[in-house]
Amino acid sequence: MIMSVNQLVDTIGPLHVGGTGTLGALWENGTAGDSEALLAKLALSLQKKICRLEGKLVLLRDQLTRDPMTGLRNKRYLEERLAAGQWARSARYRHPCSVIVLDVDDLKGINDRWGHAAGDWVLRRVSMTLHATMRAPDVAARLGGDEFAVLLPGTDEAGARCAAQRLLRNLSPGPAEVCGSMEGITFSLSIGIASSAQDEYHGQTLLAMADRMMYKAKSWNGNRIEVTGHRPA
């Protein structure tokens, strides 16, 4: 069905064309010229409105998939990439893929001793170090609480272990300004690694395996790296 110009204007609402007023007013006053000129102006106005909406949608999606405290991606985004993004490409081309899961040891003790501002500082410190040490294709995310994960496409077990060790080397605690005083806050991480040589495991399975390795490291009082099927590092 072909709409008349009046029906089209009624459907999309009051779109403005240049500085001459709304399309409805132009049509009623007979100042828009012939229908082809009016439709051309309508198309241009619609295009601008769509571009603005698309920009808002991109911003909204970024906000929905990003952790507000650390600036890292959140669990939802990581799971989407595992299901249909980075993991799928690695599996399709039979490239290795690894997942690192890490957890801050005894964050509750840090909160109890120095206050929650100190615990928040530790979480931000971990996130900044992840930003600084991971490659562009890697996806770092905060899973919630004091737990983080990193998806490393095209990375085998040895490469994932190197990435975890690089993270630890760059996590020098140093002093932090907490509650108006400078105190040295020391903390450690429990890290679990799971790797797939080709397409042995689905991405979610790999995440669960790395999570189990992280809890295994934590069961040994933390501050260590556990890799599936291997001795701790």
N, C-alpha and C positions, 0 to 999 in steps of 0.2 A: 504494500500500500504506500502511495506517495503522499506525504504530508504537504499541506499548503504552508506558506510562510507564516500565516497567523497561528496555525497549529504547532509549528516548530518553535516559534517564539513562546507560546504558552507552555510547551513541554519543558524547555530548558531554563525558563525563568528570565529575569532581567539582566541580560548581558550588556555591558557598555561597549560602544564602538567609538574609539578615539575620544574626542572631547565633545561629541555632539549629542550625547544622551543615550538612552536605552534603545534597543532595537524596536520594542513595542511602540515607543513614542515616535521614532522615525517613521515607522510604517503607517501609523495613524495620521501623522501630519503630512505624509507624502513627500518627505524630504530625503528619502534614501535612494531615490533614483529607481531604476527598474529592478526587478526581482533578482536578476543575476548579480548585480552589484551588491544588493543587500545580502544575498547568500554568501558571497565572497567575504564580506565583512564579518558575517556570522561565523564562517569557517575559521577565520583568523582569530576571532575572539575566543572561540572554543578551543583552538590549539593552545593559546596562551593559558587558558584556564586549566587545561589538561596537564600542561607542563608544570604549573604550580602545584597541582594535586599530586603529580608523580614525585615531585621533590619532597612534599610533606610525607608521602608514603615511605620513601627511602629513609627519611629521618626517623619516622615512627618505628620502622622495622629495626633500625640500628639500636634504638632505645629499648625495644622489646627483647633484643638478643644480647644485651650488654649488661654486665654487673655494675651497678651504680657506684659501689665503693671502690673497686679496684680498677675499673675501666676495661677489664678483660671481658671476653665473651662469656656467656652463661651456659649452663648445662643444656638448655634447649638448642642453642646454636650448635654446640659440639655434636649433639646427637643427630641433628639434621645433616651435618657434614659427614658423619660416620655412615649415615644411611644412603645419602645420595650425592655426596660431593667427593671429598678427598679419598675416602676409602674406596668408593666405587671405581674411581680412575685407577687407583693402585691395583685393585683386583683385576680390572679389565686387562691391563697391560702386564699383569703378573709381576708387579714390582713389590718389594718388601714394604711393610708398613708397621709402625710401632706406636704404642700408646704408653705414656707415663702417667701414673697417678701419684700424687704426693699430698702429704698431710703434715701440718705443723704439729710437732710433738708438744703435748701438755700446754695447749693454748689457754686452757682454763687456769693453770697455775700462773701463767703470765698475767692474765686478767686479775686474778686474786692478789698478786703481789704488787703490780704496778697500776692496775685499773684498766678499764676497757679501752681507754685511749691508747694504751700500750699494745693491747691485742690488735686493735685496728691498724696501728703503725706496722706491726709484724705482717699482717695480711697485705698491706700496700707494698711493703718491702719485697715480699715474695713476688707479687705481681709485677713490680718494676724490674726485678731481676729476670723474670721470665721474658718480659718485653725486650730486655737488653741482650739476652743470650740465645734466644731462639731465632731460627731462620724465618724468612718471609713466608714460605709455604706452610710453616707449622701453625697449628691452631691451639692457642693456650686459653683455658677457660677456668672459671671458678665454679666448681660443682655445687658449692654451698658450704656454709660454715668455714672450717679451716681446711677444706679439701679442694685440690686443684687437679687438672688433667691437661695433658698436652698430646695432641695428635701429630705424629711425625710421618708424613707420606714419603715414600721412597727411602725410608731409613730402616736398616736391619737392626738386629739386637745389639751388635757392637756399637753402631752409631748412636743408638738410643742410650746406651750406657755412658758413652762419652758426653752426650748432651746433659744427662743427669749429673754427672761429675762436674761438668762446666758450671751448671747451675749452683751446685754446692760451693764451688770455689769462689763464686762471685757473691755469695750470701754473707759476706763479712758483716757481722751485726753492728758494731760501732755504737756510739752513743745516740740516743734519741731524746728529743725534748718532750717529756711527758709530764703533764700536770705542773708545768712551770719549772721543772728541774731537769738537769742533764744526767741521765743514768745509762749505763751500758746494759742493753737488753740482749742476752744471748738466747738463741733458740736453735733447734735442729729440726730436721725433716725425716719422715719415713717415706721411702720412695719405692713404688712397685713398677716393674716394666714387663710388658708382654709384646711379643713380636710375631709377625706372620711372614714367613719367607716368600710366599706367593699369595695364594688365595685360600689358605687353609681354614681361616676363621672369618666369620662375619664381624663387622666392625663393633657391634654391640658386645659380642662375645669377647673380643679382644679387650674392650674397656672393662668388662667384668673380671677378666683374668688379671689385668693390671691392678684392679682394685683389691683382689684377693692377695696379690703379692705385697701391696702396700700394708694391708692388715697383718700379714706375716712379719714384715719388717717391724711393725709397731709392737707385735707380740714379743719381739726380742728387745724390748725397751727402746725401739726407735733408733734414729740417727744412723740409718743404714739403707742400702739399696738391695732389693730382692728382685731377681729375674726368674721368670718361669723356667723350671727345670734346671736351675743352676745354683751354685753356691752364692751366698750374699757377698756384696762388694762393699 
